[in-house]
Amino acid sequence: MRKCNKCGKHKDETAFSPSPYVDKQTGLRRGDGLRWVCKACTALRQRKYIASLPPDKKETVRKRRVKQIREYNKAHPCYQKAGKANQHAKRVGADGKVRGVDVIAVWDEYDGKCWCCGYDATEIDHYRPINKKAGGTNTADNIRPICRECNQKRSHFWHGDAVAIKEAKLLKQLKKLLLGDEE
């Protein structure tokens, strides 16, 4: 628990953003690494600031922020993939949350290759689907890198590990036939 210096409420540490201040000697964040103002108070302050701006300045600030978000997403694709996985999980009511570091770890484990066909992966797949019948969770142990084609062809039903492995082999054979690869 931590007390917000702005609103004075005691909140869980997840309600506070990481501190931007880094110790130059050690390279680590100072103290416990968290800001002293909660995310909610920071967002409220930003909304008040933007509301106080003249209309032409608001548009300039909005365009600059959109540009910053696009640049960040381009530089950190794994965090964007984690966000999309979390959005999907929230939409279907699945438990768990995937973090960007989880996606990076899984991506490195598979060398950025699709777990089904072995070609370059472009998306994150929930190995065990996160629908109500399959019972999958949105956690690090249930995600794998996958290419768009395999992700679209893969079934959303769960018949066990053996069937998932057979399904992956069939998708690999299908992709080889479609692309004309000879190995």
C-alpha positions in Angstrom: 0.0 0.0 0.0 1.1 3.5 -0.8 -0.3 6.9 -0.1 -0.9 9.3 -3.1 0.5 12.7 -2.4 -2.3 14.4 -4.4 -5.6 12.7 -3.3 -4.2 11.4 0.0 -5.8 7.9 -0.5 -3.9 4.7 0.3 -3.8 2.6 -2.9 -2.2 -0.6 -4.1 1.3 -0.2 -5.7 -0.2 -1.1 -9.1 -2.1 2.2 -9.1 1.3 4.1 -9.4 3.4 4.5 -12.5 7.1 3.8 -12.6 9.3 6.8 -11.7 11.1 8.4 -14.6 14.1 9.3 -12.3 17.0 6.9 -12.7 20.2 7.0 -10.5 23.0 7.9 -12.9 25.6 5.7 -11.1 23.6 2.5 -10.7 21.2 2.9 -13.7 18.3 1.8 -11.4 15.1 3.8 -10.5 15.4 5.7 -7.2 13.7 4.4 -4.1 11.1 1.8 -4.8 10.8 2.9 -8.4 7.3 4.4 -8.3 5.9 7.9 -8.6 4.2 9.5 -5.6 1.1 10.5 -7.4 -1.3 7.8 -8.5 -2.3 7.2 -12.2 -5.8 8.4 -11.6 -4.7 11.8 -10.2 -2.1 12.2 -13.0 -4.7 11.5 -15.7 -7.1 14.0 -14.1 -4.4 16.6 -14.1 -3.7 16.0 -17.8 -7.4 16.2 -18.7 -7.7 19.5 -16.8 -4.7 20.9 -18.6 -5.9 19.8 -22.0 -9.4 21.3 -21.3 -7.8 24.6 -20.4 -6.1 24.9 -23.8 -7.5 26.8 -26.8 -9.0 24.6 -29.5 -6.1 24.9 -32.0 -3.5 24.0 -29.3 -5.7 21.0 -28.2 -5.4 19.6 -31.7 -1.6 20.1 -31.7 -1.3 18.3 -28.4 -3.5 15.5 -29.6 -1.5 15.0 -32.9 1.8 15.0 -30.9 0.4 12.4 -28.5 -0.8 10.2 -31.4 2.6 10.4 -33.0 4.3 9.4 -29.7 2.0 6.4 -29.3 2.6 5.2 -32.9 6.4 5.6 -32.5 6.3 3.7 -29.2 4.2 0.9 -30.6 6.6 0.6 -33.6 9.6 0.4 -31.3 7.9 -2.0 -28.9 5.8 -4.4 -30.9 5.6 -7.0 -28.1 3.9 -4.6 -25.8 1.3 -3.9 -28.5 0.8 -7.7 -28.9 0.3 -8.1 -25.2 -2.3 -5.3 -25.3 -4.2 -7.0 -28.1 -4.2 -10.3 -26.2 -5.5 -8.6 -23.1 -8.2 -6.8 -25.1 -9.4 -10.1 -26.6 -9.3 -11.8 -23.1 -11.3 -9.0 -21.6 -13.9 -9.3 -24.5 -14.4 -13.0 -23.9 -14.2 -12.8 -20.1 -11.0 -14.9 -19.6 -8.9 -14.7 -16.5 -5.3 -13.4 -16.4 -3.2 -10.7 -17.9 -0.3 -10.9 -20.3 2.6 -8.4 -19.9 5.0 -7.2 -22.6 7.9 -9.0 -20.9 5.9 -12.3 -21.1 5.5 -11.8 -24.8 9.2 -11.0 -25.2 10.2 -14.1 -23.3 7.9 -16.4 -25.3 9.0 -14.7 -28.6 12.7 -15.4 -27.7 11.9 -19.0 -26.7 10.5 -19.7 -30.2 13.0 -17.4 -32.0 10.1 -15.4 -33.4 8.9 -18.4 -35.4 5.4 -19.7 -35.6 4.9 -22.6 -33.3 2.7 -24.4 -35.9 4.6 -24.0 -39.2 8.0 -22.6 -38.3 7.8 -19.6 -40.5 8.1 -16.0 -39.2 5.5 -15.2 -36.6 3.5 -12.0 -36.6 0.9 -12.5 -33.8 0.4 -14.0 -30.4 -1.8 -17.1 -30.1 -3.5 -18.6 -27.0 -2.3 -22.2 -27.2 -5.4 -23.3 -25.3 -8.2 -21.1 -26.6 -9.7 -18.6 -24.1 -13.3 -19.3 -24.8 -15.6 -20.8 -22.2 -15.6 -24.3 -23.6 -11.8 -24.6 -23.9 -11.1 -23.0 -20.6 -7.8 -21.4 -21.5 -6.4 -18.5 -19.6 -4.7 -15.3 -20.7 -1.4 -16.0 -19.0 2.3 -16.3 -20.1 2.2 -20.1 -20.1 -0.7 -20.2 -22.6 0.7 -17.9 -25.3 2.9 -18.7 -28.3 4.0 -16.8 -31.4 2.1 -17.7 -34.5 1.8 -16.5 -38.1 -1.4 -14.9 -39.4 -2.3 -17.8 -41.7 -2.0 -20.4 -39.0 -3.8 -18.3 -36.4 -6.8 -17.9 -38.8 -6.9 -21.6 -39.7 -6.4 -22.9 -36.2 -9.6 -24.1 -34.5 -11.1 -22.4 -31.5 -12.0 -25.7 -29.9 -9.8 -27.6 -27.5 -9.5 -31.4 -27.9 -6.2 -31.8 -25.9 -2.5 -31.4 -26.5 -2.2 -34.3 -28.9 -4.8 -32.9 -31.2 -3.3 -29.4 -31.0 0.1 -30.9 -32.1 -1.5 -32.8 -34.9 -3.3 -29.7 -36.0 0.0 -27.8 -36.0 1.6 -30.5 -38.2 -1.3 -30.4 -40.7 -1.0 -26.6 -40.8 2.7 -26.8 -41.5 2.1 -29.3 -44.3 -0.6 -27.1 -45.8 1.6 -24.1 -45.7 4.4 -26.0 -47.5 2.0 -27.0 -50.2 0.6 -23.5 -50.7 4.0 -21.8 -50.8 5.6 -24.6 -52.8 8.5 -25.1 -50.3 10.5 -28.3 -50.7 12.6 -29.4 -47.7 
